[in-house]
Amino acid sequence: MIRKQKGITLKRLADGVCSVSFLSKFERGDSDITLGLMTKILEKLMMNFEEFFYIHHDFQPDKIEQFFKATGTAYLNRDANELRRLKSD
């Protein structure tokens, strides 16, 4: 939705980052993406993670802060189960 609203083609967004087929699968929810690839895609969209979460998931800023705090805590505690739960949520 964001890519289309910005008038960017799959080919243009994927260029130098990943394959068009991978990006298409990710957009459809058929593939997971690494943090590194997501960062590159957001850079090409001229967005940061907070903007993406707010627009894509209609998050409120306090929910974004809670998500990153919970993720950071789970990472520091090496809590793989909590990280998986946060990912699926």
PDB file of N, CA, C and O in Angstrom:
ATOM      1  N   MET A   1       0.822  -1.181   0.000  1.00  0.00           N
ATOM      2  CA  MET A   1       0.000   0.000   0.000  1.00  0.00           C
ATOM      3  C   MET A   1       0.875   1.257   0.000  1.00  0.00           C
ATOM      4  O   MET A   1       0.630   2.186  -0.770  1.00  0.00           O
ATOM      5  N   ILE A   2       1.879   1.284   0.850  1.00  0.00           N
ATOM      6  CA  ILE A   2       2.745   2.464   0.943  1.00  0.00           C
ATOM      7  C   ILE A   2       3.506   2.661  -0.354  1.00  0.00           C
ATOM      8  O   ILE A   2       3.587   3.774  -0.872  1.00  0.00           O
ATOM      9  N   ARG A   3       4.066   1.574  -0.878  1.00  0.00           N
ATOM     10  CA  ARG A   3       4.831   1.661  -2.129  1.00  0.00           C
ATOM     11  C   ARG A   3       3.943   2.181  -3.252  1.00  0.00           C
ATOM     12  O   ARG A   3       4.342   3.064  -4.011  1.00  0.00           O
ATOM     13  N   LYS A   4       2.748   1.633  -3.353  1.00  0.00           N
ATOM     14  CA  LYS A   4       1.824   2.042  -4.411  1.00  0.00           C
ATOM     15  C   LYS A   4       1.399   3.491  -4.251  1.00  0.00           C
ATOM     16  O   LYS A   4       1.294   4.215  -5.242  1.00  0.00           O
ATOM     17  N   GLN A   5       1.152   3.932  -3.012  1.00  0.00           N
ATOM     18  CA  GLN A   5       0.763   5.318  -2.776  1.00  0.00           C
ATOM     19  C   GLN A   5       1.866   6.285  -3.178  1.00  0.00           C
ATOM     20  O   GLN A   5       1.595   7.415  -3.583  1.00  0.00           O
ATOM     21  N   LYS A   6       3.103   5.839  -3.064  1.00  0.00           N
ATOM     22  CA  LYS A   6       4.237   6.682  -3.446  1.00  0.00           C
ATOM     23  C   LYS A   6       4.551   6.580  -4.939  1.00  0.00           C
ATOM     24  O   LYS A   6       5.440   7.271  -5.438  1.00  0.00           O
ATOM     25  N   GLY A   7       3.818   5.716  -5.651  1.00  0.00           N
ATOM     26  CA  GLY A   7       4.018   5.572  -7.090  1.00  0.00           C
ATOM     27  C   GLY A   7       5.309   4.877  -7.465  1.00  0.00           C
ATOM     28  O   GLY A   7       5.881   5.155  -8.519  1.00  0.00           O
ATOM     29  N   ILE A   8       5.776   3.977  -6.617  1.00  0.00           N
ATOM     30  CA  ILE A   8       7.030   3.263  -6.856  1.00  0.00           C
ATOM     31  C   ILE A   8       6.715   1.839  -7.293  1.00  0.00           C
ATOM     32  O   ILE A   8       5.914   1.153  -6.659  1.00  0.00           O
ATOM     33  N   THR A   9       7.338   1.403  -8.361  1.00  0.00           N
ATOM     34  CA  THR A   9       7.121   0.054  -8.858  1.00  0.00           C
ATOM     35  C   THR A   9       7.903  -0.962  -8.014  1.00  0.00           C
ATOM     36  O   THR A   9       8.863  -0.611  -7.328  1.00  0.00           O
ATOM     37  N   LEU A  10       7.477  -2.212  -8.080  1.00  0.00           N
ATOM     38  CA  LEU A  10       8.213  -3.284  -7.416  1.00  0.00           C
ATOM     39  C   LEU A  10       9.652  -3.321  -7.907  1.00  0.00           C
ATOM     40  O   LEU A  10      10.586  -3.455  -7.116  1.00  0.00           O
ATOM     41  N   LYS A  11       9.823  -3.201  -9.213  1.00  0.00           N
ATOM     42  CA  LYS A  11      11.158  -3.272  -9.811  1.00  0.00           C
ATOM     43  C   LYS A  11      12.060  -2.167  -9.273  1.00  0.00           C
ATOM     44  O   LYS A  11      13.213  -2.415  -8.920  1.00  0.00           O
ATOM     45  N   ARG A  12      11.535  -0.960  -9.213  1.00  0.00           N
ATOM     46  CA  ARG A  12      12.326   0.184  -8.739  1.00  0.00           C
ATOM     47  C   ARG A  12      12.688   0.025  -7.263  1.00  0.00           C
ATOM     48  O   ARG A  12      13.818   0.312  -6.870  1.00  0.00           O
ATOM     49  N   LEU A  13      11.737  -0.431  -6.444  1.00  0.00           N
ATOM     50  CA  LEU A  13      12.011  -0.585  -5.021  1.00  0.00           C
ATOM     51  C   LEU A  13      12.981  -1.734  -4.757  1.00  0.00           C
ATOM     52  O   LEU A  13      13.834  -1.638  -3.874  1.00  0.00           O
ATOM     53  N   ALA A  14      12.857  -2.798  -5.503  1.00  0.00           N
ATOM     54  CA  ALA A  14      13.719  -3.966  -5.308  1.00  0.00           C
ATOM     55  C   ALA A  14      15.134  -3.746  -5.833  1.00  0.00           C
ATOM     56  O   ALA A  14      16.071  -4.399  -5.374  1.00  0.00           O
ATOM     57  N   ASP A  15      15.297  -2.840  -6.780  1.00  0.00           N
ATOM     58  CA  ASP A  15      16.592  -2.614  -7.439  1.00  0.00           C
ATOM     59  C   ASP A  15      17.715  -2.369  -6.425  1.00  0.00           C
ATOM     60  O   ASP A  15      17.673  -1.416  -5.647  1.00  0.00           O
ATOM     61  N   GLY A  16      18.714  -3.247  -6.452  1.00  0.00           N
ATOM     62  CA  GLY A  16      19.865  -3.119  -5.579  1.00  0.00           C
ATOM     63  C   GLY A  16      19.631  -3.612  -4.158  1.00  0.00           C
ATOM     64  O   GLY A  16      20.533  -3.548  -3.324  1.00  0.00           O
ATOM     65  N   VAL A  17      18.423  -4.106  -3.873  1.00  0.00           N
ATOM     66  CA  VAL A  17      18.093  -4.560  -2.516  1.00  0.00           C
ATOM     67  C   VAL A  17      17.785  -6.052  -2.490  1.00  0.00           C
ATOM     68  O   VAL A  17      18.361  -6.803  -1.702  1.00  0.00           O
ATOM     69  N   CYS A  18      16.878  -6.470  -3.355  1.00  0.00           N
ATOM     70  CA  CYS A  18      16.440  -7.865  -3.383  1.00  0.00           C
ATOM     71  C   CYS A  18      15.791  -8.124  -4.738  1.00  0.00           C
ATOM     72  O   CYS A  18      15.707  -7.227  -5.577  1.00  0.00           O
ATOM     73  N   SER A  19      15.334  -9.349  -4.944  1.00  0.00           N
ATOM     74  CA  SER A  19      14.669  -9.666  -6.203  1.00  0.00           C
ATOM     75  C   SER A  19      13.232  -9.141  -6.180  1.00  0.00           C
ATOM     76  O   SER A  19      12.635  -8.978  -5.116  1.00  0.00           O
ATOM     77  N   VAL A  20      12.699  -8.883  -7.351  1.00  0.00           N
ATOM     78  CA  VAL A  20      11.314  -8.436  -7.476  1.00  0.00           C
ATOM     79  C   VAL A  20      10.379  -9.507  -6.932  1.00  0.00           C
ATOM     80  O   VAL A  20       9.394  -9.192  -6.264  1.00  0.00           O
ATOM     81  N   SER A  21      10.684 -10.774  -7.217  1.00  0.00           N
ATOM     82  CA  SER A  21       9.809 -11.850  -6.747  1.00  0.00           C
ATOM     83  C   SER A  21       9.799 -11.930  -5.227  1.00  0.00           C
ATOM     84  O   SER A  21       8.749 -12.166  -4.628  1.00  0.00           O
ATOM     85  N   PHE A  22      10.963 -11.737  -4.591  1.00  0.00           N
ATOM     86  CA  PHE A  22      11.009 -11.758  -3.132  1.00  0.00           C
ATOM     87  C   PHE A  22      10.182 -10.608  -2.558  1.00  0.00           C
ATOM     88  O   PHE A  22       9.402 -10.808  -1.628  1.00  0.00           O
ATOM     89  N   LEU A  23      10.350  -9.413  -3.105  1.00  0.00           N
ATOM     90  CA  LEU A  23       9.616  -8.253  -2.612  1.00  0.00           C
ATOM     91  C   LEU A  23       8.110  -8.461  -2.779  1.00  0.00           C
ATOM     92  O   LEU A  23       7.330  -8.097  -1.899  1.00  0.00           O
ATOM     93  N   SER A  24       7.710  -9.037  -3.892  1.00  0.00           N
ATOM     94  CA  SER A  24       6.304  -9.323  -4.122  1.00  0.00           C
ATOM     95  C   SER A  24       5.767 -10.311  -3.089  1.00  0.00           C
ATOM     96  O   SER A  24       4.668 -10.128  -2.565  1.00  0.00           O
ATOM     97  N   LYS A  25       6.538 -11.352  -2.795  1.00  0.00           N
ATOM     98  CA  LYS A  25       6.135 -12.335  -1.782  1.00  0.00           C
ATOM     99  C   LYS A  25       6.017 -11.677  -0.409  1.00  0.00           C
ATOM    100  O   LYS A  25       5.085 -11.965   0.342  1.00  0.00           O
ATOM    101  N   PHE A  26       6.962 -10.790  -0.081  1.00  0.00           N
ATOM    102  CA  PHE A  26       6.918 -10.102   1.201  1.00  0.00           C
ATOM    103  C   PHE A  26       5.675  -9.218   1.301  1.00  0.00           C
ATOM    104  O   PHE A  26       4.999  -9.205   2.330  1.00  0.00           O
ATOM    105  N   GLU A  27       5.380  -8.486   0.242  1.00  0.00           N
ATOM    106  CA  GLU A  27       4.201  -7.615   0.249  1.00  0.00           C
ATOM    107  C   GLU A  27       2.908  -8.402   0.426  1.00  0.00           C
ATOM    108  O   GLU A  27       1.965  -7.922   1.056  1.00  0.00           O
ATOM    109  N   ARG A  28       2.866  -9.597  -0.124  1.00  0.00           N
ATOM    110  CA  ARG A  28       1.666 -10.438   0.007  1.00  0.00           C
ATOM    111  C   ARG A  28       1.603 -11.155   1.356  1.00  0.00           C
ATOM    112  O   ARG A  28       0.580 -11.749   1.698  1.00  0.00           O
ATOM    113  N   GLY A  29       2.694 -11.099   2.118  1.00  0.00           N
ATOM    114  CA  GLY A  29       2.735 -11.789   3.400  1.00  0.00           C
ATOM    115  C   GLY A  29       3.163 -13.234   3.274  1.00  0.00           C
ATOM    116  O   GLY A  29       2.994 -14.016   4.209  1.00  0.00           O
ATOM    117  N   ASP A  30       3.720 -13.602   2.119  1.00  0.00           N
ATOM    118  CA  ASP A  30       4.140 -14.979   1.878  1.00  0.00           C
ATOM    119  C   ASP A  30       5.596 -15.243   2.248  1.00  0.00           C
ATOM    120  O   ASP A  30       6.070 -16.373   2.131  1.00  0.00           O
ATOM    121  N   SER A  31       6.314 -14.199   2.696  1.00  0.00           N
ATOM    122  CA  SER A  31       7.721 -14.358   3.036  1.00  0.00           C
ATOM    123  C   SER A  31       8.086 -13.388   4.149  1.00  0.00           C
ATOM    124  O   SER A  31       7.572 -12.271   4.213  1.00  0.00           O
ATOM    125  N   ASP A  32       8.979 -13.831   5.020  1.00  0.00           N
ATOM    126  CA  ASP A  32       9.513 -12.952   6.052  1.00  0.00           C
ATOM    127  C   ASP A  32      10.681 -12.169   5.472  1.00  0.00           C
ATOM    128  O   ASP A  32      11.224 -12.525   4.426  1.00  0.00           O
ATOM    129  N   ILE A  33      11.062 -11.097   6.162  1.00  0.00           N
ATOM    130  CA  ILE A  33      12.144 -10.254   5.681  1.00  0.00           C
ATOM    131  C   ILE A  33      13.114 -10.014   6.821  1.00  0.00           C
ATOM    132  O   ILE A  33      12.722  -9.970   7.987  1.00  0.00           O
ATOM    133  N   THR A  34      14.384  -9.860   6.476  1.00  0.00           N
ATOM    134  CA  THR A  34      15.376  -9.574   7.506  1.00  0.00           C
ATOM    135  C   THR A  34      15.319  -8.085   7.858  1.00  0.00           C
ATOM    136  O   THR A  34      14.814  -7.264   7.092  1.00  0.00           O
ATOM    137  N   LEU A  35      15.841  -7.770   9.014  1.00  0.00           N
ATOM    138  CA  LEU A  35      15.885  -6.380   9.457  1.00  0.00           C
ATOM    139  C   LEU A  35      16.721  -5.546   8.491  1.00  0.00           C
ATOM    140  O   LEU A  35      16.382  -4.398   8.202  1.00  0.00           O
ATOM    141  N   GLY A  36      17.804  -6.118   7.997  1.00  0.00           N
ATOM    142  CA  GLY A  36      18.669  -5.403   7.058  1.00  0.00           C
ATOM    143  C   GLY A  36      17.959  -5.046   5.765  1.00  0.00           C
ATOM    144  O   GLY A  36      18.060  -3.918   5.283  1.00  0.00           O
ATOM    145  N   LEU A  37      17.233  -6.019   5.198  1.00  0.00           N
ATOM    146  CA  LEU A  37      16.492  -5.741   3.960  1.00  0.00           C
ATOM    147  C   LEU A  37      15.365  -4.743   4.202  1.00  0.00           C
ATOM    148  O   LEU A  37      15.119  -3.863   3.377  1.00  0.00           O
ATOM    149  N   MET A  38      14.686  -4.883   5.330  1.00  0.00           N
ATOM    150  CA  MET A  38      13.604  -3.952   5.634  1.00  0.00           C
ATOM    151  C   MET A  38      14.138  -2.535   5.776  1.00  0.00           C
ATOM    152  O   MET A  38      13.501  -1.583   5.325  1.00  0.00           O
ATOM    153  N   THR A  39      15.291  -2.391   6.395  1.00  0.00           N
ATOM    154  CA  THR A  39      15.909  -1.078   6.547  1.00  0.00           C
ATOM    155  C   THR A  39      16.207  -0.473   5.184  1.00  0.00           C
ATOM    156  O   THR A  39      15.934   0.706   4.956  1.00  0.00           O
ATOM    157  N   LYS A  40      16.759  -1.263   4.283  1.00  0.00           N
ATOM    158  CA  LYS A  40      17.083  -0.765   2.934  1.00  0.00           C
ATOM    159  C   LYS A  40      15.820  -0.363   2.174  1.00  0.00           C
ATOM    160  O   LYS A  40      15.800   0.658   1.487  1.00  0.00           O
ATOM    161  N   ILE A  41      14.777  -1.164   2.302  1.00  0.00           N
ATOM    162  CA  ILE A  41      13.521  -0.850   1.613  1.00  0.00           C
ATOM    163  C   ILE A  41      12.924   0.439   2.167  1.00  0.00           C
ATOM    164  O   ILE A  41      12.463   1.293   1.410  1.00  0.00           O
ATOM    165  N   LEU A  42      12.937   0.571   3.484  1.00  0.00           N
ATOM    166  CA  LEU A  42      12.403   1.801   4.081  1.00  0.00           C
ATOM    167  C   LEU A  42      13.218   3.023   3.675  1.00  0.00           C
ATOM    168  O   LEU A  42      12.657   4.099   3.471  1.00  0.00           O
ATOM    169  N   GLU A  43      14.532   2.870   3.555  1.00  0.00           N
ATOM    170  CA  GLU A  43      15.373   3.980   3.089  1.00  0.00           C
ATOM    171  C   GLU A  43      14.956   4.411   1.683  1.00  0.00           C
ATOM    172  O   GLU A  43      14.864   5.602   1.388  1.00  0.00           O
ATOM    173  N   LYS A  44      14.708   3.429   0.828  1.00  0.00           N
ATOM    174  CA  LYS A  44      14.284   3.758  -0.539  1.00  0.00           C
ATOM    175  C   LYS A  44      12.899   4.390  -0.563  1.00  0.00           C
ATOM    176  O   LYS A  44      12.586   5.168  -1.464  1.00  0.00           O
ATOM    177  N   LEU A  45      12.064   4.058   0.426  1.00  0.00           N
ATOM    178  CA  LEU A  45      10.738   4.666   0.534  1.00  0.00           C
ATOM    179  C   LEU A  45      10.788   6.002   1.282  1.00  0.00           C
ATOM    180  O   LEU A  45       9.776   6.688   1.424  1.00  0.00           O
ATOM    181  N   MET A  46      11.999   6.357   1.761  1.00  0.00           N
ATOM    182  CA  MET A  46      12.228   7.577   2.541  1.00  0.00           C
ATOM    183  C   MET A  46      11.361   7.585   3.804  1.00  0.00           C
ATOM    184  O   MET A  46      10.673   8.559   4.108  1.00  0.00           O
ATOM    185  N   MET A  47      11.422   6.461   4.527  1.00  0.00           N
ATOM    186  CA  MET A  47      10.652   6.296   5.760  1.00  0.00           C
ATOM    187  C   MET A  47      11.543   5.686   6.831  1.00  0.00           C
ATOM    188  O   MET A  47      12.567   5.073   6.526  1.00  0.00           O
ATOM    189  N   ASN A  48      11.149   5.858   8.087  1.00  0.00           N
ATOM    190  CA  ASN A  48      11.814   5.140   9.171  1.00  0.00           C
ATOM    191  C   ASN A  48      10.827   4.110   9.725  1.00  0.00           C
ATOM    192  O   ASN A  48       9.664   4.073   9.322  1.00  0.00           O
ATOM    193  N   PHE A  49      11.302   3.281  10.647  1.00  0.00           N
ATOM    194  CA  PHE A  49      10.447   2.217  11.187  1.00  0.00           C
ATOM    195  C   PHE A  49       9.204   2.760  11.876  1.00  0.00           C
ATOM    196  O   PHE A  49       8.117   2.199  11.733  1.00  0.00           O
ATOM    197  N   GLU A  50       9.359   3.848  12.619  1.00  0.00           N
ATOM    198  CA  GLU A  50       8.219   4.403  13.337  1.00  0.00           C
ATOM    199  C   GLU A  50       7.121   4.829  12.368  1.00  0.00           C
ATOM    200  O   GLU A  50       5.942   4.560  12.598  1.00  0.00           O
ATOM    201  N   GLU A  51       7.516   5.496  11.286  1.00  0.00           N
ATOM    202  CA  GLU A  51       6.540   5.917  10.279  1.00  0.00           C
ATOM    203  C   GLU A  51       5.866   4.705   9.640  1.00  0.00           C
ATOM    204  O   GLU A  51       4.652   4.689   9.437  1.00  0.00           O
ATOM    205  N   PHE A  52       6.674   3.691   9.327  1.00  0.00           N
ATOM    206  CA  PHE A  52       6.123   2.489   8.715  1.00  0.00           C
ATOM    207  C   PHE A  52       5.085   1.838   9.623  1.00  0.00           C
ATOM    208  O   PHE A  52       3.979   1.527   9.181  1.00  0.00           O
ATOM    209  N   PHE A  53       5.440   1.629  10.899  1.00  0.00           N
ATOM    210  CA  PHE A  53       4.499   0.995  11.819  1.00  0.00           C
ATOM    211  C   PHE A  53       3.236   1.836  11.983  1.00  0.00           C
ATOM    212  O   PHE A  53       2.130   1.299  12.027  1.00  0.00           O
ATOM    213  N   TYR A  54       3.400   3.126  12.072  1.00  0.00           N
ATOM    214  CA  TYR A  54       2.240   3.990  12.260  1.00  0.00           C
ATOM    215  C   TYR A  54       1.293   3.907  11.066  1.00  0.00           C
ATOM    216  O   TYR A  54       0.081   3.774  11.233  1.00  0.00           O
ATOM    217  N   ILE A  55       1.853   3.986   9.868  1.00  0.00           N
ATOM    218  CA  ILE A  55       1.023   3.967   8.657  1.00  0.00           C
ATOM    219  C   ILE A  55       0.482   2.571   8.376  1.00  0.00           C
ATOM    220  O   ILE A  55      -0.712   2.400   8.134  1.00  0.00           O
ATOM    221  N   HIS A  56       1.357   1.580   8.407  1.00  0.00           N
ATOM    222  CA  HIS A  56       0.967   0.231   8.000  1.00  0.00           C
ATOM    223  C   HIS A  56       0.047  -0.455   9.003  1.00  0.00           C
ATOM    224  O   HIS A  56      -0.903  -1.136   8.616  1.00  0.00           O
ATOM    225  N   HIS A  57       0.324  -0.278  10.269  1.00  0.00           N
ATOM    226  CA  HIS A  57      -0.450  -0.984  11.288  1.00  0.00           C
ATOM    227  C   HIS A  57      -1.358  -0.060  12.092  1.00  0.00           C
ATOM    228  O   HIS A  57      -2.011  -0.495  13.041  1.00  0.00           O
ATOM    229  N   ASP A  58      -1.397   1.201  11.715  1.00  0.00           N
ATOM    230  CA  ASP A  58      -2.201   2.183  12.437  1.00  0.00           C
ATOM    231  C   ASP A  58      -1.885   2.159  13.934  1.00  0.00           C
ATOM    232  O   ASP A  58      -2.778   2.260  14.775  1.00  0.00           O
ATOM    233  N   PHE A  59      -0.588   2.022  14.245  1.00  0.00           N
ATOM    234  CA  PHE A  59      -0.147   2.029  15.635  1.00  0.00           C
ATOM    235  C   PHE A  59      -0.193   3.457  16.166  1.00  0.00           C
ATOM    236  O   PHE A  59      -0.079   4.422  15.411  1.00  0.00           O
ATOM    237  N   GLN A  60      -0.357   3.564  17.437  1.00  0.00           N
ATOM    238  CA  GLN A  60      -0.220   4.842  18.112  1.00  0.00           C
ATOM    239  C   GLN A  60       1.237   4.941  18.584  1.00  0.00           C
ATOM    240  O   GLN A  60       1.860   3.914  18.852  1.00  0.00           O
ATOM    241  N   PRO A  61       1.791   6.159  18.692  1.00  0.00           N
ATOM    242  CA  PRO A  61       3.199   6.283  19.097  1.00  0.00           C
ATOM    243  C   PRO A  61       3.532   5.539  20.386  1.00  0.00           C
ATOM    244  O   PRO A  61       4.615   4.962  20.483  1.00  0.00           O
ATOM    245  N   ASP A  62       2.649   5.531  21.373  1.00  0.00           N
ATOM    246  CA  ASP A  62       2.963   4.835  22.615  1.00  0.00           C
ATOM    247  C   ASP A  62       3.051   3.325  22.402  1.00  0.00           C
ATOM    248  O   ASP A  62       3.829   2.652  23.079  1.00  0.00           O
ATOM    249  N   LYS A  63       2.273   2.790  21.478  1.00  0.00           N
ATOM    250  CA  LYS A  63       2.352   1.358  21.183  1.00  0.00           C
ATOM    251  C   LYS A  63       3.668   1.020  20.499  1.00  0.00           C
ATOM    252  O   LYS A  63       4.238  -0.044  20.741  1.00  0.00           O
ATOM    253  N   ILE A  64       4.149   1.909  19.656  1.00  0.00           N
ATOM    254  CA  ILE A  64       5.445   1.696  18.997  1.00  0.00           C
ATOM    255  C   ILE A  64       6.543   1.664  20.052  1.00  0.00           C
ATOM    256  O   ILE A  64       7.409   0.790  20.031  1.00  0.00           O
ATOM    257  N   GLU A  65       6.503   2.614  20.964  1.00  0.00           N
ATOM    258  CA  GLU A  65       7.503   2.654  22.032  1.00  0.00           C
ATOM    259  C   GLU A  65       7.443   1.387  22.876  1.00  0.00           C
ATOM    260  O   GLU A  65       8.483   0.835  23.233  1.00  0.00           O
ATOM    261  N   GLN A  66       6.246   0.923  23.197  1.00  0.00           N
ATOM    262  CA  GLN A  66       6.089  -0.304  23.974  1.00  0.00           C
ATOM    263  C   GLN A  66       6.651  -1.502  23.217  1.00  0.00           C
ATOM    264  O   GLN A  66       7.302  -2.364  23.807  1.00  0.00           O
ATOM    265  N   PHE A  67       6.397  -1.556  21.907  1.00  0.00           N
ATOM    266  CA  PHE A  67       6.896  -2.655  21.094  1.00  0.00           C
ATOM    267  C   PHE A  67       8.423  -2.691  21.113  1.00  0.00           C
ATOM    268  O   PHE A  67       9.014  -3.747  21.338  1.00  0.00           O
ATOM    269  N   PHE A  68       9.069  -1.541  20.878  1.00  0.00           N
ATOM    270  CA  PHE A  68      10.528  -1.515  20.841  1.00  0.00           C
ATOM    271  C   PHE A  68      11.128  -1.783  22.221  1.00  0.00           C
ATOM    272  O   PHE A  68      12.178  -2.417  22.325  1.00  0.00           O
ATOM    273  N   LYS A  69      10.479  -1.313  23.264  1.00  0.00           N
ATOM    274  CA  LYS A  69      10.961  -1.588  24.615  1.00  0.00           C
ATOM    275  C   LYS A  69      10.866  -3.084  24.907  1.00  0.00           C
ATOM    276  O   LYS A  69      11.816  -3.676  25.418  1.00  0.00           O
ATOM    277  N   ALA A  70       9.728  -3.695  24.588  1.00  0.00           N
ATOM    278  CA  ALA A  70       9.546  -5.133  24.816  1.00  0.00           C
ATOM    279  C   ALA A  70      10.532  -5.946  23.987  1.00  0.00           C
ATOM    280  O   ALA A  70      11.085  -6.937  24.464  1.00  0.00           O
ATOM    281  N   THR A  71      10.749  -5.525  22.750  1.00  0.00           N
ATOM    282  CA  THR A  71      11.703  -6.222  21.883  1.00  0.00           C
ATOM    283  C   THR A  71      13.113  -6.117  22.437  1.00  0.00           C
ATOM    284  O   THR A  71      13.847  -7.105  22.464  1.00  0.00           O
ATOM    285  N   GLY A  72      13.495  -4.929  22.879  1.00  0.00           N
ATOM    286  CA  GLY A  72      14.827  -4.731  23.455  1.00  0.00           C
ATOM    287  C   GLY A  72      15.033  -5.569  24.704  1.00  0.00           C
ATOM    288  O   GLY A  72      16.089  -6.177  24.881  1.00  0.00           O
ATOM    289  N   THR A  73      14.039  -5.602  25.560  1.00  0.00           N
ATOM    290  CA  THR A  73      14.127  -6.398  26.786  1.00  0.00           C
ATOM    291  C   THR A  73      14.236  -7.883  26.464  1.00  0.00           C
ATOM    292  O   THR A  73      15.059  -8.590  27.045  1.00  0.00           O
ATOM    293  N   ALA A  74      13.413  -8.348  25.548  1.00  0.00           N
ATOM    294  CA  ALA A  74      13.465  -9.766  25.160  1.00  0.00           C
ATOM    295  C   ALA A  74      14.819 -10.111  24.547  1.00  0.00           C
ATOM    296  O   ALA A  74      15.368 -11.183  24.803  1.00  0.00           O
ATOM    297  N   TYR A  75      15.352  -9.201  23.739  1.00  0.00           N
ATOM    298  CA  TYR A  75      16.658  -9.437  23.120  1.00  0.00           C
ATOM    299  C   TYR A  75      17.754  -9.517  24.185  1.00  0.00           C
ATOM    300  O   TYR A  75      18.584 -10.425  24.167  1.00  0.00           O
ATOM    301  N   LEU A  76      17.746  -8.561  25.106  1.00  0.00           N
ATOM    302  CA  LEU A  76      18.775  -8.549  26.157  1.00  0.00           C
ATOM    303  C   LEU A  76      18.669  -9.783  27.066  1.00  0.00           C
ATOM    304  O   LEU A  76      19.676 -10.283  27.567  1.00  0.00           O
ATOM    305  N   ASN A  77      17.452 -10.257  27.266  1.00  0.00           N
ATOM    306  CA  ASN A  77      17.239 -11.447  28.097  1.00  0.00           C
ATOM    307  C   ASN A  77      17.361 -12.747  27.306  1.00  0.00           C
ATOM    308  O   ASN A  77      17.199 -13.836  27.855  1.00  0.00           O
ATOM    309  N   ARG A  78      17.643 -12.622  26.028  1.00  0.00           N
ATOM    310  CA  ARG A  78      17.763 -13.786  25.141  1.00  0.00           C
ATOM    311  C   ARG A  78      16.524 -14.669  25.212  1.00  0.00           C
ATOM    312  O   ARG A  78      16.607 -15.896  25.261  1.00  0.00           O
ATOM    313  N   ASP A  79      15.365 -13.998  25.214  1.00  0.00           N
ATOM    314  CA  ASP A  79      14.077 -14.680  25.329  1.00  0.00           C
ATOM    315  C   ASP A  79      13.505 -14.903  23.921  1.00  0.00           C
ATOM    316  O   ASP A  79      12.732 -14.093  23.409  1.00  0.00           O
ATOM    317  N   ALA A  80      13.906 -16.016  23.322  1.00  0.00           N
ATOM    318  CA  ALA A  80      13.498 -16.318  21.952  1.00  0.00           C
ATOM    319  C   ALA A  80      11.983 -16.477  21.829  1.00  0.00           C
ATOM    320  O   ALA A  80      11.400 -16.082  20.819  1.00  0.00           O
ATOM    321  N   ASN A  81      11.350 -17.045  22.838  1.00  0.00           N
ATOM    322  CA  ASN A  81       9.889 -17.223  22.786  1.00  0.00           C
ATOM    323  C   ASN A  81       9.177 -15.874  22.748  1.00  0.00           C
ATOM    324  O   ASN A  81       8.228 -15.688  21.986  1.00  0.00           O
ATOM    325  N   GLU A  82       9.636 -14.940  23.568  1.00  0.00           N
ATOM    326  CA  GLU A  82       9.020 -13.610  23.578  1.00  0.00           C
ATOM    327  C   GLU A  82       9.265 -12.890  22.245  1.00  0.00           C
ATOM    328  O   GLU A  82       8.371 -12.214  21.736  1.00  0.00           O
ATOM    329  N   LEU A  83      10.449 -13.028  21.689  1.00  0.00           N
ATOM    330  CA  LEU A  83      10.735 -12.420  20.384  1.00  0.00           C
ATOM    331  C   LEU A  83       9.817 -12.992  19.304  1.00  0.00           C
ATOM    332  O   LEU A  83       9.311 -12.255  18.458  1.00  0.00           O
ATOM    333  N   ARG A  84       9.605 -14.311  19.340  1.00  0.00           N
ATOM    334  CA  ARG A  84       8.691 -14.932  18.368  1.00  0.00           C
ATOM    335  C   ARG A  84       7.261 -14.409  18.558  1.00  0.00           C
ATOM    336  O   ARG A  84       6.558 -14.147  17.582  1.00  0.00           O
ATOM    337  N   ARG A  85       6.838 -14.262  19.819  1.00  0.00           N
ATOM    338  CA  ARG A  85       5.496 -13.755  20.098  1.00  0.00           C
ATOM    339  C   ARG A  85       5.354 -12.317  19.577  1.00  0.00           C
ATOM    340  O   ARG A  85       4.350 -11.973  18.953  1.00  0.00           O
ATOM    341  N   LEU A  86       6.360 -11.489  19.839  1.00  0.00           N
ATOM    342  CA  LEU A  86       6.320 -10.105  19.373  1.00  0.00           C
ATOM    343  C   LEU A  86       6.288 -10.052  17.848  1.00  0.00           C
ATOM    344  O   LEU A  86       5.590  -9.222  17.266  1.00  0.00           O
ATOM    345  N   LYS A  87       7.039 -10.933  17.210  1.00  0.00           N
ATOM    346  CA  LYS A  87       7.054 -10.974  15.750  1.00  0.00           C
ATOM    347  C   LYS A  87       5.667 -11.316  15.208  1.00  0.00           C
ATOM    348  O   LYS A  87       5.193 -10.685  14.264  1.00  0.00           O
ATOM    349  N   SER A  88       5.028 -12.304  15.798  1.00  0.00           N
ATOM    350  CA  SER A  88       3.718 -12.708  15.287  1.00  0.00           C
ATOM    351  C   SER A  88       2.645 -11.661  15.605  1.00  0.00           C
ATOM    352  O   SER A  88       1.706 -11.484  14.829  1.00  0.00           O
ATOM    353  N   ASP A  89       2.779 -10.973  16.731  1.00  0.00           N
ATOM    354  CA  ASP A  89       1.819  -9.920  17.083  1.00  0.00           C
ATOM    355  C   ASP A  89       1.964  -8.753  16.126  1.00  0.00           C
ATOM    356  O   ASP A  89       1.246  -7.761  16.248  1.00  0.00           O
TER     357      ASP A  89
END
